[in-house]
Amino acid sequence: MSQQNSGSSNIPVSEVYWTLVAKADKKFSKIRDLPYYQRNRYDTYFYKVFKVYTQLWKFQQENRQKLVEAGLKRWEIGDIASRIGQLYFGQYMRTSEASYLSESYIFYEAVLTREYFKDGMFQDVNLSSKQLRFLARFLTVCLALNRRDMVYQLVNQLKMLLDECKRVFQETDFKEWKLVVQEIVKFLKADPAFLNIRPLRYSVVLDLHPDCLPQVVEAKRKLRLRDALLCSYHPNEVKYSELTLDTFRILQCLEWEPSGSFYQTGGVPPSGAGTGIGQNGAPGPSRVNYSQDISDPTLPPNPRKSILYRPSVTNFLAVLATNCEELPHDGVLLLYLSAAGSSQNSFSSPSHGAGRSFTSRVGDLEATSTSSLNFEFEIAKPTSAKGNCLSDQSSCLYVGSRCSGGLNGIYPCDLLPFTRRPLFLVIDSDRSKAFTALSGSEKGESVAMLLSPAISLPISTVDSSRQPSGSSFTSFLTIPLQAFILMLGFTGSDIDMDMYGKADKLFSSSLNEWGLLLAASDNLNPVWAQTLGDPFLRRLILRFIFCRTVLALYAPIFNKTEFLPECIPSLPDAFLPTSDTCQRTVLQLADIFGATSKFNFSKEMMLSDNRSQEN
């Protein structure tokens, strides 16, 4: 049978197939390790590799019986499908287009349900390793899609497979996989269901549609978030592979949530529908194409994102330079930099990395009664950009081993060349305030900066061990209401869903009101005015205001500026924590959870609240 002709040629089917396999392998090896940045440069490469895998997949479908009789193994079919899924996920990472992520899921799900790697898996250690790698990659795709049901299923399969492999083969062959399992378990433990009640992505069902956002009349230009560079490194932080918990949350909140008629909550069609998957692995997914619309086509595309974990400084600068070079004329680049500074503060946790203050208990901070305090709030003045503060050793953020000194340190001055393009900086570090030195030293464009407190309050998960669940500052920017609730000492099991729904409705309406007031401000700095029209950046700005207000009013840290975040340039005074607008929202939220005593509100606000309750 293997000697039968393919079409009108005299070449055996099996020979045509293996020629295609060799061609696909060659092209796959060329692009597998290409960087996720410099996207435009590699478009041709991806077109060619997708083309050959399209041919290969179609050929094996049309000639499946002949190829099986010629010796084709099921795991070889699964290997092709798995690689196609891997290619689609890589393309999602390069473009942030949701359709690629959906296609990746479809091919990985086909490999899982058809059990392509099952036969002979415990007789061949290489086949077992293939299955483990497949499960680990599929886990990443499911996390990105927020398919937690499938994530837990895959984790259980990964655990069982690993246990069986260690029993059958030499345990040393699977030593590194034990660490993989530990990573994903810690990741899921630190990111429980309560933190994912509301989608992290921008949902037009729950958030304002971009067409309905209030316009800043005074804005001379309107910029859009087109690109983002997300860079993080803290020793021993919660992560899976090279995706840290904080980076994962920022990644999610910079994308559109599939919604309405364009969203299938099941994630994939029923068995055999849409994917062309039949029983016993035949014929399998029916196409390799560039699009499957799962999102609203009326929405803009997702901002492109580059993710760096523990990069070398030269790599960080190369990616940043490339992203700036590729930035459209109406675009702004968001840089999220999460790293420890040059020294540990007294609240840092050795189990979570230097400079990340999560293990200190709020109860350890002496709460002061409202009556003994004068309500004062002062915004820290930006550090002067003169002298050596731009490159001073104490202002360095470390993205690698501290033993190498400045070789692994990012200084404020490193960012100066890139201020020729619009930048929106989110710095989460105990040395974030060092970046105020950029203000006034830019090379063309004023930089917008959201800077974390020097010391972070703990935000803990529901278990009794209080496993750190990420940076409190990043949590307020990505899951603000949950961060507020956890800061009060509640857990997900403590909160009634009706109570949460009431708080969520109040929070959303309050931030929408703030957005209207901010857009109408006659003294709004142009840096904020030109970015407020972008839905993603607008949401970050409003959540920052909420975060600053909550921390400024929180009794255990009242009047302690080291616990306060900062924005450069300053926002209008109407959005300071002393303002009635900001205080009222926090007071109303705290009242829902019976926690008003945990905050120090102004006497005027308390009197006003008492009068409103009496009426």
Secondary structure, DSSP 8 states (H G I E B T S, - for coil): -TTSBSTTSSSBHHHHHHHHHHHHHHHHHHHTT--SS-TGGGHHHHHHHHHHHHHHHHHHHHTHHHHHHTT--HHHHHHHHHHHHHHHHHHHHHH--HHHHHHHHHHHHHHHHHTTT-TTTTT-HHHHHHHHHHHHHHHHHHHHHT-HHHHHHHHHHHHHHHHHHHHHS-GGGGHHHHHHHHHHHHHHHHS-GGGGSS-SSB-TTTS--GGGS---TT-S---EEEEEEEEEE-TT--EETTEEHHHHHHHHHTSB---GGG--TTSS-STTSSS---GGG-S------S----S-TTS----EEEEEES--HHHHHHHHHHHHHH--TTEEEEEEEEEB-SS--TT-BTTTBTT---SS-GGGS----GGG-------------STTTTT-GGG-EESS-GGGGGGGEE-GGGGGGGGGS-EEEEEESTTGGGGGGGTT--SSS--EEEE--SS----B-SSTT--B-S-HHHHHHHSHHHHHHHHTT--GGGS-HHHHHHHHHHHHHHHHHHHHHHHH-TT--HHHHTTTTSHHHHHHHHHHHHHHHHHHHBGGGTT-GGG--EEES---GGGSTTSHHHHHHHHHHHHHTT-GGGB---HHHHHHHHHHHH-
